């Protein structure tokens, strides 16, 4: 209780610095910017992530990399308009575009014009198709991997504000279908590079994150144009929904009802992400949900879904702050030497995966969230096999059952507003 009291007191002080900024009324929003955050959420039927592309980093070389080398750094081909058209044709009406910016910035944190141009092109691939687009900062280690030897907070804040001033100016005339997301998954990292997604943040950690929210929001709003009313998205610590319930405090904004809260959902982890070197029912889990309780290595957290989603709805959505599942998904599970002794029926395992997708997308919508599936274009190998589409081969669908399940869940769900 003492920790939370101190945290709330510090956040009140932080927000008071912006209390003298005159508010902007939604009534003054121009054509194309009339929907607030709740309206945007309601218009997004289901979303898809362009994962492992513009946030990739080919760090196996010390030479200066070209834009193409960065975009293809994790083995994916160059993005084309045809890829995005295929995503839309499959039923997705929104796309989240993760972007790593810092390798393309100079010492002043000015973005390389060639990189900005390429990001702009990719945004247009989706925007010109009539899709909603969420553009973020992703794997920008100067803020999202918080280390004991981190930069001074003042410098971190300066970079955040300067970066988003440039991005916002680039897109200031775009309508409400373009959403900016200021942070992704801010976590602690040890000096030896170990990332910790599970430890709770300290009071100081949350202060830094709240400061970054405010720098992001203020920078975008200050650029004017449609950015005065643009819907902006802020993520909880580690994008963890449980940390959101415990630590998140809504930052100040000069325009009401134009903020979203982003969380990510990969629960239970050992069903959603197979680790080939681990085996057994308490590590890798190959089946999920009530219909599959008789299978080996099974998990059923359906009740936990309702418990968590219900708490998020009561704490945030019912108080006017909509939620987006910026990432969710479960991997395609593969046979390995380690799991051979468990006698997994992998055909039924994929049925369970489809059941999970349908369930999560439907219930997220029923509780008032919109959701973006994480697709990294990996399937059938040793990587995290989240892919739906094969970007190497004309966006052929790897697993039609999973895609159908997502669309069915979106169709069955109904927003409670």
N, C-alpha and C positions, 0 to 999 in steps of 0.2 A: 504493500500500500504506500509506503514512504517513497519508493522508487517512482511509482506512477504519479504521486502528488508532485514530486520535484519535476518530473517530466512535463506535466501539464502546466506548472508554473512557468517553466522555461519557455514553453511553446507560446504561452500567452504573451510573454515579453517579446518573443521573436515576431509574432504576428502584429503586435501593436505598432511596430515600425512602419507598417503598411496601411494602418487604419485611416490615415489622413488622405489616402488616394480616393478621389471621388468615384462612387460607384457608377456603373453603366447599366442602363435598363435594357431588358430583352426587347422591349417594344421598339427600341431604336435600331434593332438589327436590320441590315439591308436584305434585299431579296437573295435567296440562296443561303442565308445564314439564320433562318427563323427557328430551326429545331434546336432545342437545348440538348443536354447530354442524354436525358431519358428518352427523348424523341429519336436521337441517333441510335441508341441501343435497340430500340423497338424496330428500327428500319433494317438492322443487320440480322438477316436470317441465320447465316452461319459464315464463319470466316476461315481463312487458310493462311498459314505462314510460309513465306518464301525463305525457308531456313537454309543456313550454311551457304550463303551467296555473298551478299554485300557486307556481311559481318565476318566473313572468313579472313584468314590471315596466313599467307604462305611465309611462315617464319623460319623456313629451313635455309634461307639464304640471307646474306647481309646486304646484297645489292638493292638499289632502289627499284621497286616493283612498279610495273605499269598498272593501269586501271584493270585491264583484263586479267593480269596475273593475280591481282588481289581478288577479283570476283570469282575466279576459278581456283582459288587457293586450296580449297578442300575437296577438289575433284569433281565439282559440278560444272556443267557447260555454261557458256555465256547466256544470260537471260534474253529471251526474245518476246516480241508481242504475241506470238503464237502460243507460247507457254501460258501466258495470262488468259488468253482467250479460251484455252482448254479448261482452265480452272473455273472460269465463269460458266462455260457450257456444262460443266459437271454439277453446277448448282450453287456454288459459293458466290456470294455477292459482296464479299469484303476480303481484303488482303492485308496482312501485317507484314511490313518490310523492315526487318532488322538491319541496322547499318552500324558498322564500326568506323568511326570518324577519325580518331586520333592519328593513325598512320598516314593520313592525308592532310595533316595540319602542320604548319611551320611552327617556329618557336613562339610566335605570338598567338598561336592557335587560329590562324587564318586558314580556311579550308582551300585546298587545291581546286581551282576552277574546273579542272578536268574531272575530278571526282564528283563535285557538286553537279556538273552537267550529266554525268552518268546516273547518279541517284535520281535526278530530275527526269531523265528519260524513262527509268523504270517505274517511277511513280506515275508518269503519264500513260504507260502501258495499261495500268489498271484504271486510273482515273478516267481516261478516254473511253473505257468500256462501260462507264457508268457505275463502277464499283466504289465502295467505301475503301479508303486507304488509311492505315495507321502506320506512321513513320516514327522510328524511335532512335535512341542511342543504345547500342548493344555491344557488350564486351569492350566498352571503353574503360580500360583498366585504371586510368587516372582517377576515376571515382568509384567504379562498381566493384573493385577488388581492394577493399579498405585494409591497409597494412599498417603495422607498427611504425614503418618508416614513410608513411604517406606524405603527400605534399601538404604544405600549410593550407588550412581550411579556406583562407582568403583566396589563395590561388585556385583551388578547386572550384570555388564559387565563381571566380572571374571567368574561368574556362567555360563553365556551364552557361553563364549568361552570354558570353561572346559567341559561343557555338550556336546557341539557339537564336540569337539575333540574326546570324547569317542564314540559318535554315528558314526562319520565319520570313525574312525579307525575300528569299528565293520564291516562296510559295504564298505570299500575302494576298494575292488576288484569287486564290482557289476557294471554292465554296465549301460548305459544311461537310462534304464527303471526304475531305482530308482532315485527319485527326493527328495531332502531335502527341507523342508519348515521351516524357522527359527522361525517365530512367527505366532500367530493365530489372536486373536482379542484383541489387547491391548487397554484398556479403563481406565477411571478414576473410582475409587471406594471411596466412602465416608468412614469415620471412623466407621459408623454404618453398613457398608456392602452393601450399595446400589450401584448397578452398573449403570453407565451412558453411554449408547451407543450413545447418540445423541449430547452431547455437543462437540463443536469443541475443539481440543487440543490446549494447549498454546504453545508458542515458546519453552519453556523448555521441554514440553511433546514430541514434535517432535524431539528435539535434542536427548533426551534419546532413542527414537525409532530408529533414524538414527544411533546412536552409537551401538545399539543392532544388526541392520543389518550388520554393519561393523565387529563386533566381530564374528558373525555367519559366514559371508563369509570368513574372514581371517582364522578362525579356521579350516573350512572345507578344504580350499585350502592348508593349511600348512600340512595336513596329507598325501598329495601326492597320488600316485597311480591314479586310475580313478577319484578321487576327485578333481584333478587339473582341470578337464573339466566337472565335474558333473553340471547339471542344478540345480540352486538353486532358491527358491521362497521366496519373501518377501511380506508381507501384509501391506496395508495401515492402518492408525489409525482406530481401530474398524473394520477393513476389510470393511470399508464403501467406496463405489465407489465415492461418492460425496467428501469425505475427500481426496481421492486419487487425484482427479482433483485439489484440492485447496492446498494440503500440501505435497504430496509425491515428493521426489527428489531421483533420481536413485543413489544408493550407488556405490562406486568404486569397480571394480572387475579386477583382473589381466588378466582374459581371457575375450575377447569380446563376447557378444551375448549369454551369458549363464545364464541370469537372467530372471525370470518371476515375474510379479506383481499379487498378489492374492487379490481379492475382493469377498465379499459375497453378495447375492441378495435375499432378502425376501421382495419384494415390490409388491403391497402395504401390509404393515404389517398386517392389520386387515382382509385381505383375506388369507394371507399366514399362519397366526397363530391364531387360534380361542382361545379366552379366555372365558370360559363358564360363568364366573360371569358377563360378560358385554353383553349388547344387543343393537340392533339398527343399522341403516344403517351407522351411523358415527363411529361405534365401530366395532363389528364383521361384516364382509362382506362375503357373501356366494356365490357370482357370480362375474366373471371377464371376461372382453372382450366384443367386439362389438356384438357378437351374443346373449349376455345375458343381454342387456341393459334394457329389459322390466321386468326383475326379481326384486323382493324386495332385499334390502341390497346389491346393486350392485356396482361394481367399474370397471372403464375402464381406464387403464393407458397405452394402447398400444402406444400412441404417446410419452409418457414419456420414454418408453423402447427404442424407436428409438433415441430420443434426448440424453439420457444418454449414450447409447451404441455408438452412433456416436461420442460423445465428447471423450469417452475413447479411441476409435480407433484412432482419430486424435491426441490425446495428447500422447499416449503411443505406440500403435501397429504400427502406421505409422512411428514412430521414432525408431522402432527396439526393443521395450520392449513388449513382448506378455503378454496376460492377461489370468488368469484362474479364473473362478467362482468356488472357492474352496467349496462353499456351496450355494445351492439354493433349493427351494422347497415350497410346499403349503400343509397344513394339510388336512386330511380327516375330514370333518365337521360332527359333531354329533348333533342329536336332544337333546335339554335340556329344562328344565322348563322355562328358561329365553328366549329362542328363539321361543317357541311354538306359540306366538301370531303373529309372522311374516309370518306364513304360507309358510315355506320354502319347496320347492320340492327338497328333498335331492338326489333323483336320478339325477335330472337335475343339481344339485349342483356338483355332481361328474363328470358329463359331462364337466362342466365349469372348474373344476380342471384339467381334462385331456387336455382341450383346452389350459389352461395356460402353462402346462408343454411343450406341443408341440411347442407353440409359443416362449417361453423363450429359449428352447434348440436350436430351428431353428435359431432364430435371433442372439443369442449369437455366433453361428457358422458363420453366415453370416457376422458378424462384426469382426470375428477373434478370439473369445474366445473359449476355451474348458471349459466344465462344469462338476461338480461333484454333484450329487443329495445327499441331506442330509437324511439319513435313520437312525432312532434311535430305530427301532423295537417296536414302540408304535403305537397301532391302536385300536380305538373303546373305549378307556377309557377316563380318565380325563387329560391325559398327552398331550404333543404336538404330534399329531398323524401323523407322517411323514412316517411311515413304508411302504415299498413295499413288503418286504419278512418277513415271520414269522420264526425267528431263533429258536423258540421253537419246531417247527413242520416241520422239513425237508425243510425249506425255501419255504414253500407253498406261493404262491403269493396272497397277500391280495386283491389287486386291479389291475387286468390285464389291465384295460383301461388306468390307469396311466402309467404303464410300457410300454404299446404299444405306448402311446403318446410320451414318451421320445425317444423311438427308432425311431419313425416316424419323430420327429423333427430333430434328429441327421442325419437321411437319407436325409431329405429335405434340410438341411442347407449345405452351401458350403463355405469353408474358402476362404477369398479374397486374398490369397497368395499361 
